[in-house]
Amino acid sequence: MRLYVLNVKRYSFTSQTGQEIKGVTATCINDTADVTNDFKGKSTVELKTSELSLWNQFTAVPAFYNIEFSMSTNSKRQTVLKLISANLLQEQKQ
C-alpha cells in the first residue's frame, strides 16, 4: 500500500519487570484525502514492529513508501498494524 511516511522512531529499553522492549514505529498518512461529515483532510496511522532491522528500510523521511503490513488485535481487542516491510517510492523534495 502506498503511504506517505511522516516520521519513524526506534526504541529500546528495559521494562520495570526486566523485559527488553524494542521496536520501530512509523507514522504515516494515506495518499488519499479522507472526507466525511465529521472529518476533513488526511488521517495518520501508526505501524509498529519489534524488528529493529526495519529501521534501515526508511532511507528518506518524509517520503512515499510502498508499505506491507498485517492487521491483528491485541489483548485489549484493539486493532494493531504490524509493519512488515517498506520500500521507498518517491523522496520528498525539500
C-alpha positions in Angstrom: 0.0 0.0 0.0 1.3 3.4 -0.9 1.7 5.6 2.2 3.4 8.9 3.0 5.7 8.3 5.9 5.9 11.4 8.2 8.4 10.1 10.7 10.0 7.0 12.0 11.3 6.3 15.5 13.1 3.4 17.1 13.2 2.5 20.7 14.9 0.0 23.0 14.5 -0.1 26.8 14.0 -2.4 29.7 10.6 -2.5 31.4 10.1 -2.4 35.2 9.7 -6.2 35.1 13.1 -6.6 33.4 11.7 -7.4 29.9 13.5 -5.9 26.9 11.2 -3.8 24.8 12.4 -2.7 21.4 10.9 -1.8 18.1 10.2 0.7 15.3 7.1 2.9 14.8 6.3 4.6 11.5 3.7 7.4 11.5 2.0 7.6 8.0 -0.8 9.3 6.2 -2.8 7.8 3.4 -2.1 9.2 -0.1 -5.8 10.0 -0.5 -7.9 12.5 1.4 -10.4 11.4 4.0 -13.6 13.4 3.8 -16.7 12.6 5.9 -19.3 14.7 7.6 -17.1 14.9 10.7 -13.5 14.9 9.3 -11.6 16.7 6.6 -8.0 16.1 5.5 -5.7 13.2 5.9 -5.6 10.9 9.0 -2.5 9.4 10.4 -1.8 5.8 11.3 1.0 4.1 13.3 2.6 1.0 12.1 4.7 -0.9 14.6 7.2 -3.8 14.6 9.6 -5.3 17.1 12.1 -5.9 14.3 14.8 -3.1 14.7 16.2 -4.0 11.3 13.2 -2.4 9.6 14.6 1.0 10.8 17.2 0.7 7.9 14.5 0.4 5.3 13.5 4.0 5.8 16.2 5.7 3.8 14.5 9.1 3.4 11.8 10.6 5.6 9.3 12.2 4.9 8.7 10.3 1.7 6.3 8.0 -0.1 6.8 4.3 0.6 5.2 1.0 -0.5 4.4 -0.4 2.9 3.5 -4.0 3.6 1.7 -4.6 6.9 -0.6 -7.0 8.7 -3.6 -6.3 10.9 -4.4 -8.1 14.1 -5.9 -7.4 17.5 -4.1 -7.1 20.9 -5.2 -8.5 24.3 -7.5 -5.4 24.7 -9.2 -6.2 21.4 -7.7 -3.1 19.7 -6.6 -3.2 16.1 -2.8 -3.3 15.7 -1.0 -2.7 12.4 2.3 -4.6 12.2 4.9 -3.3 9.9 6.4 -6.0 7.6 8.4 -4.1 5.0 9.0 -0.6 3.5 10.3 0.3 0.1 11.0 3.9 -0.9 8.9 5.1 -3.9 9.4 8.9 -4.0 11.6 11.0 -1.9 10.1 14.3 -0.7 11.9 17.3 -2.3 12.9 19.9 0.3 
